[in-house]
Amino acid sequence: MWRNTARPVMIGFLDARACFPALVFVVYWSWTTFYIAAIGVAFFAIISWFGLTVPTMLRFIRRLLVGPVRPAVPVWKRRRLA
């Protein structure tokens, strides 16, 4: 019972977060929200097909923007000759 609590919530083959754009479409019916919901569900389906979740995808995007080298110690606190 408790062993599956760390897994992402899935509804069918989609992550449960993919239902949010569809919910927005159901609440406010228009072609614009339909397109937004379709793009959102497709995005979530693609990242779940690659085996990623939303937090890991956000981390991946952040790494692409910032770069692969991010030192934990600030430049002014580094020991250069040690």
PyMOL Python script that loads the backbone (N, CA, C, O; Angstrom):
from pymol import cmd

cmd.read_pdbstr("""\
ATOM      1  N   MET A   1       0.816  -1.191   0.000  1.00  0.00           N
ATOM      2  CA  MET A   1       0.000   0.000   0.000  1.00  0.00           C
ATOM      3  C   MET A   1       0.858   1.253   0.000  1.00  0.00           C
ATOM      4  O   MET A   1       0.600   2.177  -0.771  1.00  0.00           O
ATOM      5  N   TRP A   2       1.861   1.297   0.841  1.00  0.00           N
ATOM      6  CA  TRP A   2       2.679   2.498   0.958  1.00  0.00           C
ATOM      7  C   TRP A   2       3.809   2.539  -0.061  1.00  0.00           C
ATOM      8  O   TRP A   2       4.454   3.577  -0.215  1.00  0.00           O
ATOM      9  N   ARG A   3       4.062   1.458  -0.748  1.00  0.00           N
ATOM     10  CA  ARG A   3       5.223   1.433  -1.633  1.00  0.00           C
ATOM     11  C   ARG A   3       5.032   2.277  -2.887  1.00  0.00           C
ATOM     12  O   ARG A   3       6.020   2.652  -3.518  1.00  0.00           O
ATOM     13  N   ASN A   4       3.810   2.585  -3.266  1.00  0.00           N
ATOM     14  CA  ASN A   4       3.549   3.375  -4.473  1.00  0.00           C
ATOM     15  C   ASN A   4       3.290   4.849  -4.179  1.00  0.00           C
ATOM     16  O   ASN A   4       2.864   5.577  -5.076  1.00  0.00           O
ATOM     17  N   THR A   5       3.529   5.306  -2.974  1.00  0.00           N
ATOM     18  CA  THR A   5       3.209   6.688  -2.634  1.00  0.00           C
ATOM     19  C   THR A   5       4.173   7.688  -3.251  1.00  0.00           C
ATOM     20  O   THR A   5       3.809   8.857  -3.383  1.00  0.00           O
ATOM     21  N   ALA A   6       5.369   7.300  -3.631  1.00  0.00           N
ATOM     22  CA  ALA A   6       6.326   8.230  -4.223  1.00  0.00           C
ATOM     23  C   ALA A   6       6.179   8.321  -5.737  1.00  0.00           C
ATOM     24  O   ALA A   6       6.798   9.187  -6.356  1.00  0.00           O
ATOM     25  N   ARG A   7       5.402   7.478  -6.331  1.00  0.00           N
ATOM     26  CA  ARG A   7       5.208   7.523  -7.779  1.00  0.00           C
ATOM     27  C   ARG A   7       4.283   8.662  -8.161  1.00  0.00           C
ATOM     28  O   ARG A   7       3.414   9.045  -7.377  1.00  0.00           O
ATOM     29  N   PRO A   8       4.460   9.217  -9.373  1.00  0.00           N
ATOM     30  CA  PRO A   8       3.537  10.279  -9.809  1.00  0.00           C
ATOM     31  C   PRO A   8       2.142   9.710 -10.060  1.00  0.00           C
ATOM     32  O   PRO A   8       1.996   8.554 -10.456  1.00  0.00           O
ATOM     33  N   VAL A   9       1.139  10.517  -9.829  1.00  0.00           N
ATOM     34  CA  VAL A   9      -0.244  10.092 -10.015  1.00  0.00           C
ATOM     35  C   VAL A   9      -0.520  10.024 -11.512  1.00  0.00           C
ATOM     36  O   VAL A   9      -0.296  10.991 -12.241  1.00  0.00           O
ATOM     37  N   MET A  10      -1.005   8.877 -11.960  1.00  0.00           N
ATOM     38  CA  MET A  10      -1.273   8.668 -13.380  1.00  0.00           C
ATOM     39  C   MET A  10      -2.771   8.430 -13.591  1.00  0.00           C
ATOM     40  O   MET A  10      -3.416   7.707 -12.831  1.00  0.00           O
ATOM     41  N   ILE A  11      -3.294   9.045 -14.621  1.00  0.00           N
ATOM     42  CA  ILE A  11      -4.670   8.798 -15.047  1.00  0.00           C
ATOM     43  C   ILE A  11      -4.557   8.196 -16.441  1.00  0.00           C
ATOM     44  O   ILE A  11      -4.335   8.904 -17.424  1.00  0.00           O
ATOM     45  N   GLY A  12      -4.713   6.899 -16.508  1.00  0.00           N
ATOM     46  CA  GLY A  12      -4.463   6.198 -17.762  1.00  0.00           C
ATOM     47  C   GLY A  12      -2.971   6.178 -18.047  1.00  0.00           C
ATOM     48  O   GLY A  12      -2.192   5.629 -17.268  1.00  0.00           O
ATOM     49  N   PHE A  13      -2.578   6.768 -19.149  1.00  0.00           N
ATOM     50  CA  PHE A  13      -1.158   6.834 -19.488  1.00  0.00           C
ATOM     51  C   PHE A  13      -0.586   8.230 -19.265  1.00  0.00           C
ATOM     52  O   PHE A  13       0.607   8.445 -19.477  1.00  0.00           O
ATOM     53  N   LEU A  14      -1.421   9.190 -18.837  1.00  0.00           N
ATOM     54  CA  LEU A  14      -0.981  10.567 -18.638  1.00  0.00           C
ATOM     55  C   LEU A  14      -0.725  10.865 -17.174  1.00  0.00           C
ATOM     56  O   LEU A  14      -1.316  10.260 -16.279  1.00  0.00           O
ATOM     57  N   ASP A  15       0.164  11.807 -16.956  1.00  0.00           N
ATOM     58  CA  ASP A  15       0.367  12.341 -15.621  1.00  0.00           C
ATOM     59  C   ASP A  15      -0.889  13.106 -15.218  1.00  0.00           C
ATOM     60  O   ASP A  15      -1.553  13.700 -16.068  1.00  0.00           O
ATOM     61  N   ALA A  16      -1.216  13.095 -13.944  1.00  0.00           N
ATOM     62  CA  ALA A  16      -2.443  13.757 -13.490  1.00  0.00           C
ATOM     63  C   ALA A  16      -2.387  15.261 -13.704  1.00  0.00           C
ATOM     64  O   ALA A  16      -3.430  15.910 -13.774  1.00  0.00           O
ATOM     65  N   ARG A  17      -1.189  15.827 -13.808  1.00  0.00           N
ATOM     66  CA  ARG A  17      -1.071  17.257 -14.068  1.00  0.00           C
ATOM     67  C   ARG A  17      -1.531  17.617 -15.474  1.00  0.00           C
ATOM     68  O   ARG A  17      -1.826  18.780 -15.749  1.00  0.00           O
ATOM     69  N   ALA A  18      -1.596  16.651 -16.352  1.00  0.00           N
ATOM     70  CA  ALA A  18      -2.071  16.888 -17.716  1.00  0.00           C
ATOM     71  C   ALA A  18      -3.569  17.152 -17.748  1.00  0.00           C
ATOM     72  O   ALA A  18      -4.082  17.663 -18.744  1.00  0.00           O
ATOM     73  N   CYS A  19      -4.264  16.821 -16.696  1.00  0.00           N
ATOM     74  CA  CYS A  19      -5.705  17.060 -16.649  1.00  0.00           C
ATOM     75  C   CYS A  19      -6.045  18.521 -16.367  1.00  0.00           C
ATOM     76  O   CYS A  19      -7.174  18.946 -16.611  1.00  0.00           O
ATOM     77  N   PHE A  20      -5.095  19.290 -15.861  1.00  0.00           N
ATOM     78  CA  PHE A  20      -5.368  20.696 -15.565  1.00  0.00           C
ATOM     79  C   PHE A  20      -5.711  21.501 -16.819  1.00  0.00           C
ATOM     80  O   PHE A  20      -6.703  22.230 -16.796  1.00  0.00           O
ATOM     81  N   PRO A  21      -4.941  21.411 -17.922  1.00  0.00           N
ATOM     82  CA  PRO A  21      -5.369  22.132 -19.121  1.00  0.00           C
ATOM     83  C   PRO A  21      -6.723  21.669 -19.641  1.00  0.00           C
ATOM     84  O   PRO A  21      -7.505  22.481 -20.136  1.00  0.00           O
ATOM     85  N   ALA A  22      -7.009  20.381 -19.535  1.00  0.00           N
ATOM     86  CA  ALA A  22      -8.316  19.885 -19.968  1.00  0.00           C
ATOM     87  C   ALA A  22      -9.423  20.417 -19.065  1.00  0.00           C
ATOM     88  O   ALA A  22     -10.523  20.702 -19.537  1.00  0.00           O
ATOM     89  N   LEU A  23      -9.142  20.551 -17.778  1.00  0.00           N
ATOM     90  CA  LEU A  23     -10.126  21.122 -16.855  1.00  0.00           C
ATOM     91  C   LEU A  23     -10.415  22.575 -17.194  1.00  0.00           C
ATOM     92  O   LEU A  23     -11.566  23.008 -17.137  1.00  0.00           O
ATOM     93  N   VAL A  24      -9.387  23.328 -17.544  1.00  0.00           N
ATOM     94  CA  VAL A  24      -9.590  24.718 -17.951  1.00  0.00           C
ATOM     95  C   VAL A  24     -10.476  24.781 -19.187  1.00  0.00           C
ATOM     96  O   VAL A  24     -11.338  25.653 -19.294  1.00  0.00           O
ATOM     97  N   PHE A  25     -10.267  23.867 -20.111  1.00  0.00           N
ATOM     98  CA  PHE A  25     -11.111  23.833 -21.310  1.00  0.00           C
ATOM     99  C   PHE A  25     -12.556  23.490 -20.974  1.00  0.00           C
ATOM    100  O   PHE A  25     -13.479  24.061 -21.555  1.00  0.00           O
ATOM    101  N   VAL A  26     -12.761  22.563 -20.041  1.00  0.00           N
ATOM    102  CA  VAL A  26     -14.125  22.171 -19.682  1.00  0.00           C
ATOM    103  C   VAL A  26     -14.849  23.307 -18.967  1.00  0.00           C
ATOM    104  O   VAL A  26     -16.057  23.477 -19.131  1.00  0.00           O
ATOM    105  N   VAL A  27     -14.113  24.084 -18.172  1.00  0.00           N
ATOM    106  CA  VAL A  27     -14.745  25.193 -17.448  1.00  0.00           C
ATOM    107  C   VAL A  27     -15.070  26.347 -18.389  1.00  0.00           C
ATOM    108  O   VAL A  27     -16.138  26.948 -18.277  1.00  0.00           O
ATOM    109  N   TYR A  28     -14.173  26.664 -19.306  1.00  0.00           N
ATOM    110  CA  TYR A  28     -14.385  27.790 -20.221  1.00  0.00           C
ATOM    111  C   TYR A  28     -14.235  27.293 -21.655  1.00  0.00           C
ATOM    112  O   TYR A  28     -13.119  27.149 -22.155  1.00  0.00           O
ATOM    113  N   TRP A  29     -15.361  27.032 -22.312  1.00  0.00           N
ATOM    114  CA  TRP A  29     -15.356  26.465 -23.655  1.00  0.00           C
ATOM    115  C   TRP A  29     -15.073  27.549 -24.688  1.00  0.00           C
ATOM    116  O   TRP A  29     -15.855  28.486 -24.849  1.00  0.00           O
ATOM    117  N   SER A  30     -13.959  27.413 -25.379  1.00  0.00           N
ATOM    118  CA  SER A  30     -13.672  28.239 -26.550  1.00  0.00           C
ATOM    119  C   SER A  30     -12.577  27.538 -27.345  1.00  0.00           C
ATOM    120  O   SER A  30     -11.928  26.614 -26.856  1.00  0.00           O
ATOM    121  N   TRP A  31     -12.386  27.994 -28.579  1.00  0.00           N
ATOM    122  CA  TRP A  31     -11.357  27.372 -29.406  1.00  0.00           C
ATOM    123  C   TRP A  31      -9.966  27.650 -28.862  1.00  0.00           C
ATOM    124  O   TRP A  31      -9.077  26.804 -28.964  1.00  0.00           O
ATOM    125  N   THR A  32      -9.774  28.818 -28.289  1.00  0.00           N
ATOM    126  CA  THR A  32      -8.462  29.163 -27.736  1.00  0.00           C
ATOM    127  C   THR A  32      -8.094  28.238 -26.587  1.00  0.00           C
ATOM    128  O   THR A  32      -6.978  27.721 -26.540  1.00  0.00           O
ATOM    129  N   THR A  33      -9.019  28.026 -25.661  1.00  0.00           N
ATOM    130  CA  THR A  33      -8.713  27.137 -24.543  1.00  0.00           C
ATOM    131  C   THR A  33      -8.609  25.681 -25.013  1.00  0.00           C
ATOM    132  O   THR A  33      -7.887  24.889 -24.408  1.00  0.00           O
ATOM    133  N   PHE A  34      -9.319  25.326 -26.079  1.00  0.00           N
ATOM    134  CA  PHE A  34      -9.150  23.986 -26.633  1.00  0.00           C
ATOM    135  C   PHE A  34      -7.737  23.790 -27.162  1.00  0.00           C
ATOM    136  O   PHE A  34      -7.121  22.753 -26.916  1.00  0.00           O
ATOM    137  N   TYR A  35      -7.220  24.777 -27.887  1.00  0.00           N
ATOM    138  CA  TYR A  35      -5.856  24.677 -28.408  1.00  0.00           C
ATOM    139  C   TYR A  35      -4.836  24.645 -27.275  1.00  0.00           C
ATOM    140  O   TYR A  35      -3.872  23.881 -27.331  1.00  0.00           O
ATOM    141  N   ILE A  36      -5.038  25.462 -26.255  1.00  0.00           N
ATOM    142  CA  ILE A  36      -4.130  25.463 -25.107  1.00  0.00           C
ATOM    143  C   ILE A  36      -4.173  24.115 -24.402  1.00  0.00           C
ATOM    144  O   ILE A  36      -3.133  23.577 -24.023  1.00  0.00           O
ATOM    145  N   ALA A  37      -5.377  23.568 -24.226  1.00  0.00           N
ATOM    146  CA  ALA A  37      -5.513  22.268 -23.567  1.00  0.00           C
ATOM    147  C   ALA A  37      -4.892  21.156 -24.410  1.00  0.00           C
ATOM    148  O   ALA A  37      -4.239  20.267 -23.865  1.00  0.00           O
ATOM    149  N   ALA A  38      -5.081  21.190 -25.716  1.00  0.00           N
ATOM    150  CA  ALA A  38      -4.506  20.156 -26.577  1.00  0.00           C
ATOM    151  C   ALA A  38      -2.985  20.206 -26.560  1.00  0.00           C
ATOM    152  O   ALA A  38      -2.327  19.167 -26.501  1.00  0.00           O
ATOM    153  N   ILE A  39      -2.423  21.414 -26.611  1.00  0.00           N
ATOM    154  CA  ILE A  39      -0.970  21.561 -26.552  1.00  0.00           C
ATOM    155  C   ILE A  39      -0.446  21.126 -25.185  1.00  0.00           C
ATOM    156  O   ILE A  39       0.595  20.474 -25.099  1.00  0.00           O
ATOM    157  N   GLY A  40      -1.157  21.480 -24.123  1.00  0.00           N
ATOM    158  CA  GLY A  40      -0.737  21.085 -22.774  1.00  0.00           C
ATOM    159  C   GLY A  40      -0.763  19.583 -22.576  1.00  0.00           C
ATOM    160  O   GLY A  40       0.183  19.012 -22.033  1.00  0.00           O
ATOM    161  N   VAL A  41      -1.831  18.939 -23.007  1.00  0.00           N
ATOM    162  CA  VAL A  41      -1.925  17.485 -22.866  1.00  0.00           C
ATOM    163  C   VAL A  41      -0.865  16.802 -23.729  1.00  0.00           C
ATOM    164  O   VAL A  41      -0.265  15.815 -23.303  1.00  0.00           O
ATOM    165  N   ALA A  42      -0.630  17.319 -24.935  1.00  0.00           N
ATOM    166  CA  ALA A  42       0.413  16.738 -25.796  1.00  0.00           C
ATOM    167  C   ALA A  42       1.794  16.901 -25.156  1.00  0.00           C
ATOM    168  O   ALA A  42       2.611  15.981 -25.213  1.00  0.00           O
ATOM    169  N   PHE A  43       2.064  18.061 -24.548  1.00  0.00           N
ATOM    170  CA  PHE A  43       3.344  18.288 -23.879  1.00  0.00           C
ATOM    171  C   PHE A  43       3.534  17.299 -22.735  1.00  0.00           C
ATOM    172  O   PHE A  43       4.596  16.688 -22.617  1.00  0.00           O
ATOM    173  N   PHE A  44       2.520  17.133 -21.893  1.00  0.00           N
ATOM    174  CA  PHE A  44       2.616  16.204 -20.777  1.00  0.00           C
ATOM    175  C   PHE A  44       2.737  14.759 -21.260  1.00  0.00           C
ATOM    176  O   PHE A  44       3.440  13.958 -20.644  1.00  0.00           O
ATOM    177  N   ALA A  45       2.061  14.423 -22.349  1.00  0.00           N
ATOM    178  CA  ALA A  45       2.164  13.069 -22.888  1.00  0.00           C
ATOM    179  C   ALA A  45       3.564  12.800 -23.421  1.00  0.00           C
ATOM    180  O   ALA A  45       4.099  11.706 -23.245  1.00  0.00           O
ATOM    181  N   ILE A  46       4.158  13.795 -24.070  1.00  0.00           N
ATOM    182  CA  ILE A  46       5.512  13.620 -24.615  1.00  0.00           C
ATOM    183  C   ILE A  46       6.531  13.457 -23.505  1.00  0.00           C
ATOM    184  O   ILE A  46       7.386  12.575 -23.578  1.00  0.00           O
ATOM    185  N   ILE A  47       6.456  14.301 -22.467  1.00  0.00           N
ATOM    186  CA  ILE A  47       7.460  14.160 -21.403  1.00  0.00           C
ATOM    187  C   ILE A  47       7.236  12.889 -20.598  1.00  0.00           C
ATOM    188  O   ILE A  47       8.199  12.321 -20.082  1.00  0.00           O
ATOM    189  N   SER A  48       6.005  12.426 -20.474  1.00  0.00           N
ATOM    190  CA  SER A  48       5.794  11.154 -19.776  1.00  0.00           C
ATOM    191  C   SER A  48       6.248   9.979 -20.646  1.00  0.00           C
ATOM    192  O   SER A  48       6.649   8.946 -20.112  1.00  0.00           O
ATOM    193  N   TRP A  49       6.193  10.115 -21.966  1.00  0.00           N
ATOM    194  CA  TRP A  49       6.685   9.081 -22.855  1.00  0.00           C
ATOM    195  C   TRP A  49       8.200   8.940 -22.729  1.00  0.00           C
ATOM    196  O   TRP A  49       8.735   7.839 -22.858  1.00  0.00           O
ATOM    197  N   PHE A  50       8.893  10.056 -22.475  1.00  0.00           N
ATOM    198  CA  PHE A  50      10.334  10.020 -22.240  1.00  0.00           C
ATOM    199  C   PHE A  50      10.683   9.575 -20.823  1.00  0.00           C
ATOM    200  O   PHE A  50      11.861   9.406 -20.508  1.00  0.00           O
ATOM    201  N   GLY A  51       9.695   9.384 -19.973  1.00  0.00           N
ATOM    202  CA  GLY A  51       9.933   8.921 -18.613  1.00  0.00           C
ATOM    203  C   GLY A  51      10.220  10.034 -17.629  1.00  0.00           C
ATOM    204  O   GLY A  51      10.787   9.785 -16.565  1.00  0.00           O
ATOM    205  N   LEU A  52       9.840  11.256 -17.959  1.00  0.00           N
ATOM    206  CA  LEU A  52      10.081  12.399 -17.086  1.00  0.00           C
ATOM    207  C   LEU A  52       8.785  12.835 -16.419  1.00  0.00           C
ATOM    208  O   LEU A  52       7.690  12.552 -16.906  1.00  0.00           O
ATOM    209  N   THR A  53       8.930  13.525 -15.301  1.00  0.00           N
ATOM    210  CA  THR A  53       7.786  14.168 -14.665  1.00  0.00           C
ATOM    211  C   THR A  53       7.957  15.668 -14.821  1.00  0.00           C
ATOM    212  O   THR A  53       8.971  16.131 -15.344  1.00  0.00           O
ATOM    213  N   VAL A  54       6.974  16.425 -14.372  1.00  0.00           N
ATOM    214  CA  VAL A  54       7.026  17.877 -14.526  1.00  0.00           C
ATOM    215  C   VAL A  54       8.197  18.482 -13.741  1.00  0.00           C
ATOM    216  O   VAL A  54       8.913  19.313 -14.299  1.00  0.00           O
ATOM    217  N   PRO A  55       8.428  18.105 -12.469  1.00  0.00           N
ATOM    218  CA  PRO A  55       9.583  18.695 -11.775  1.00  0.00           C
ATOM    219  C   PRO A  55      10.925  18.366 -12.432  1.00  0.00           C
ATOM    220  O   PRO A  55      11.813  19.218 -12.475  1.00  0.00           O
ATOM    221  N   THR A  56      11.086  17.143 -12.942  1.00  0.00           N
ATOM    222  CA  THR A  56      12.351  16.819 -13.591  1.00  0.00           C
ATOM    223  C   THR A  56      12.494  17.562 -14.916  1.00  0.00           C
ATOM    224  O   THR A  56      13.606  17.922 -15.300  1.00  0.00           O
ATOM    225  N   MET A  57      11.397  17.795 -15.612  1.00  0.00           N
ATOM    226  CA  MET A  57      11.459  18.568 -16.853  1.00  0.00           C
ATOM    227  C   MET A  57      11.816  20.021 -16.565  1.00  0.00           C
ATOM    228  O   MET A  57      12.575  20.637 -17.313  1.00  0.00           O
ATOM    229  N   LEU A  58      11.273  20.568 -15.484  1.00  0.00           N
ATOM    230  CA  LEU A  58      11.632  21.943 -15.111  1.00  0.00           C
ATOM    231  C   LEU A  58      13.099  22.041 -14.727  1.00  0.00           C
ATOM    232  O   LEU A  58      13.761  23.024 -15.057  1.00  0.00           O
ATOM    233  N   ARG A  59      13.616  21.029 -14.029  1.00  0.00           N
ATOM    234  CA  ARG A  59      15.046  21.013 -13.710  1.00  0.00           C
ATOM    235  C   ARG A  59      15.898  20.925 -14.965  1.00  0.00           C
ATOM    236  O   ARG A  59      16.945  21.566 -15.055  1.00  0.00           O
ATOM    237  N   PHE A  60      15.455  20.134 -15.933  1.00  0.00           N
ATOM    238  CA  PHE A  60      16.179  19.998 -17.192  1.00  0.00           C
ATOM    239  C   PHE A  60      16.204  21.323 -17.946  1.00  0.00           C
ATOM    240  O   PHE A  60      17.246  21.713 -18.474  1.00  0.00           O
ATOM    241  N   ILE A  61      15.075  22.015 -18.002  1.00  0.00           N
ATOM    242  CA  ILE A  61      15.017  23.317 -18.671  1.00  0.00           C
ATOM    243  C   ILE A  61      15.897  24.328 -17.954  1.00  0.00           C
ATOM    244  O   ILE A  61      16.584  25.120 -18.598  1.00  0.00           O
ATOM    245  N   ARG A  62      15.882  24.306 -16.624  1.00  0.00           N
ATOM    246  CA  ARG A  62      16.740  25.210 -15.852  1.00  0.00           C
ATOM    247  C   ARG A  62      18.204  24.928 -16.132  1.00  0.00           C
ATOM    248  O   ARG A  62      18.999  25.861 -16.238  1.00  0.00           O
ATOM    249  N   ARG A  63      18.580  23.654 -16.254  1.00  0.00           N
ATOM    250  CA  ARG A  63      19.965  23.319 -16.549  1.00  0.00           C
ATOM    251  C   ARG A  63      20.361  23.794 -17.937  1.00  0.00           C
ATOM    252  O   ARG A  63      21.496  24.224 -18.143  1.00  0.00           O
ATOM    253  N   LEU A  64      19.438  23.723 -18.894  1.00  0.00           N
ATOM    254  CA  LEU A  64      19.736  24.222 -20.228  1.00  0.00           C
ATOM    255  C   LEU A  64      19.944  25.732 -20.233  1.00  0.00           C
ATOM    256  O   LEU A  64      20.801  26.242 -20.955  1.00  0.00           O
ATOM    257  N   LEU A  65      19.162  26.447 -19.428  1.00  0.00           N
ATOM    258  CA  LEU A  65      19.283  27.899 -19.385  1.00  0.00           C
ATOM    259  C   LEU A  65      20.526  28.359 -18.635  1.00  0.00           C
ATOM    260  O   LEU A  65      21.201  29.294 -19.065  1.00  0.00           O
ATOM    261  N   VAL A  66      20.829  27.712 -17.527  1.00  0.00           N
ATOM    262  CA  VAL A  66      21.923  28.147 -16.672  1.00  0.00           C
ATOM    263  C   VAL A  66      23.257  27.611 -17.168  1.00  0.00           C
ATOM    264  O   VAL A  66      24.258  28.326 -17.142  1.00  0.00           O
ATOM    265  N   GLY A  67      23.281  26.394 -17.607  1.00  0.00           N
ATOM    266  CA  GLY A  67      24.521  25.762 -18.052  1.00  0.00           C
ATOM    267  C   GLY A  67      24.868  24.597 -17.159  1.00  0.00           C
ATOM    268  O   GLY A  67      24.339  24.480 -16.054  1.00  0.00           O
ATOM    269  N   PRO A  68      25.747  23.735 -17.623  1.00  0.00           N
ATOM    270  CA  PRO A  68      26.043  22.532 -16.853  1.00  0.00           C
ATOM    271  C   PRO A  68      26.920  22.770 -15.631  1.00  0.00           C
ATOM    272  O   PRO A  68      26.868  21.984 -14.685  1.00  0.00           O
ATOM    273  N   VAL A  69      27.733  23.842 -15.622  1.00  0.00           N
ATOM    274  CA  VAL A  69      28.650  24.078 -14.513  1.00  0.00           C
ATOM    275  C   VAL A  69      28.047  25.134 -13.596  1.00  0.00           C
ATOM    276  O   VAL A  69      27.936  26.304 -13.963  1.00  0.00           O
ATOM    277  N   ARG A  70      27.665  24.707 -12.412  1.00  0.00           N
ATOM    278  CA  ARG A  70      27.130  25.626 -11.416  1.00  0.00           C
ATOM    279  C   ARG A  70      27.824  25.321 -10.093  1.00  0.00           C
ATOM    280  O   ARG A  70      27.359  24.463  -9.343  1.00  0.00           O
ATOM    281  N   PRO A  71      28.908  25.995  -9.796  1.00  0.00           N
ATOM    282  CA  PRO A  71      29.634  25.692  -8.573  1.00  0.00           C
ATOM    283  C   PRO A  71      28.816  26.054  -7.327  1.00  0.00           C
ATOM    284  O   PRO A  71      28.077  27.038  -7.316  1.00  0.00           O
ATOM    285  N   ALA A  72      28.965  25.245  -6.295  1.00  0.00           N
ATOM    286  CA  ALA A  72      28.198  25.453  -5.075  1.00  0.00           C
ATOM    287  C   ALA A  72      28.822  26.526  -4.198  1.00  0.00           C
ATOM    288  O   ALA A  72      28.134  27.140  -3.383  1.00  0.00           O
ATOM    289  N   VAL A  73      30.121  26.756  -4.358  1.00  0.00           N
ATOM    290  CA  VAL A  73      30.818  27.742  -3.532  1.00  0.00           C
ATOM    291  C   VAL A  73      30.978  29.019  -4.348  1.00  0.00           C
ATOM    292  O   VAL A  73      31.431  28.961  -5.491  1.00  0.00           O
ATOM    293  N   PRO A  74      30.612  30.188  -3.778  1.00  0.00           N
ATOM    294  CA  PRO A  74      30.763  31.436  -4.523  1.00  0.00           C
ATOM    295  C   PRO A  74      32.233  31.707  -4.867  1.00  0.00           C
ATOM    296  O   PRO A  74      33.142  31.168  -4.237  1.00  0.00           O
ATOM    297  N   VAL A  75      32.437  32.537  -5.859  1.00  0.00           N
ATOM    298  CA  VAL A  75      33.780  32.819  -6.355  1.00  0.00           C
ATOM    299  C   VAL A  75      34.655  33.425  -5.262  1.00  0.00           C
ATOM    300  O   VAL A  75      35.837  33.096  -5.169  1.00  0.00           O
ATOM    301  N   TRP A  76      34.096  34.302  -4.436  1.00  0.00           N
ATOM    302  CA  TRP A  76      34.893  34.997  -3.419  1.00  0.00           C
ATOM    303  C   TRP A  76      35.249  34.109  -2.239  1.00  0.00           C
ATOM    304  O   TRP A  76      36.076  34.497  -1.413  1.00  0.00           O
ATOM    305  N   LYS A  77      34.647  32.919  -2.134  1.00  0.00           N
ATOM    306  CA  LYS A  77      34.953  32.020  -1.025  1.00  0.00           C
ATOM    307  C   LYS A  77      35.803  30.821  -1.448  1.00  0.00           C
ATOM    308  O   LYS A  77      36.123  29.976  -0.612  1.00  0.00           O
ATOM    309  N   ARG A  78      36.171  30.733  -2.716  1.00  0.00           N
ATOM    310  CA  ARG A  78      36.961  29.607  -3.192  1.00  0.00           C
ATOM    311  C   ARG A  78      38.406  29.717  -2.732  1.00  0.00           C
ATOM    312  O   ARG A  78      38.968  30.810  -2.659  1.00  0.00           O
ATOM    313  N   ARG A  79      38.995  28.578  -2.426  1.00  0.00           N
ATOM    314  CA  ARG A  79      40.413  28.533  -2.062  1.00  0.00           C
ATOM    315  C   ARG A  79      41.177  28.177  -3.315  1.00  0.00           C
ATOM    316  O   ARG A  79      41.107  27.043  -3.789  1.00  0.00           O
ATOM    317  N   ARG A  80      41.900  29.126  -3.850  1.00  0.00           N
ATOM    318  CA  ARG A  80      42.544  28.927  -5.145  1.00  0.00           C
ATOM    319  C   ARG A  80      43.850  28.142  -5.053  1.00  0.00           C
ATOM    320  O   ARG A  80      44.173  27.399  -5.980  1.00  0.00           O
ATOM    321  N   LEU A  81      44.600  28.278  -3.984  1.00  0.00           N
ATOM    322  CA  LEU A  81      45.912  27.658  -3.886  1.00  0.00           C
ATOM    323  C   LEU A  81      45.914  26.415  -3.012  1.00  0.00           C
ATOM    324  O   LEU A  81      46.979  25.853  -2.755  1.00  0.00           O
ATOM    325  N   ALA A  82      44.767  25.973  -2.552  1.00  0.00           N
ATOM    326  CA  ALA A  82      44.736  24.816  -1.647  1.00  0.00           C
ATOM    327  C   ALA A  82      44.548  23.545  -2.409  1.00  0.00           C
ATOM    328  O   ALA A  82      44.499  22.469  -1.813  1.00  0.00           O
TER     329      ALA A  82
END
""", "prot")
cmd.dss("prot")
cmd.show_as("cartoon", "prot")
cmd.util.cbc("prot")
cmd.orient("prot")
